[in-house]
Amino acid sequence: MHVKDQLNKAKSAVSVTPLEAREAMLGCFVTIHGETLKRGAMLMGEKLSDEETERQARASMRSLMGADFEKPTAVSLSAAKLRMDQKMNFSKAPQDLRDLHDQVCSMIVRKVA
């Protein structure tokens, strides 16, 4: 998956462009929230592949970011992270998972070149 590749790049020592940061953040959401999206689809009688899960996460982020999706900034990415977490009801996830997700997303935003 493209977004997971960008997540791995963001976790390396190199800086990332705003678009790479957006893709890395999507990678984090697909990794963390992907199973939730898949379970939700199953409740609706559908089965999502990894690619479809990525498309749904991308569509959600695009709708939350609006015009900032194509020209993200550290500020717009931080705001999108908060709104995506709320949309996915992430406050009910285990604390260690929330902490890891917060740390990775914060690191991605800090690395925006």
Summary of the structure (lengths in Angstrom):
residues: 113
radius of gyration: 13.4
end to end distance: 23.1
largest distance: 42.4
contacts: 335
relative contact order: 0.19
helix: 78%
strand: 2%
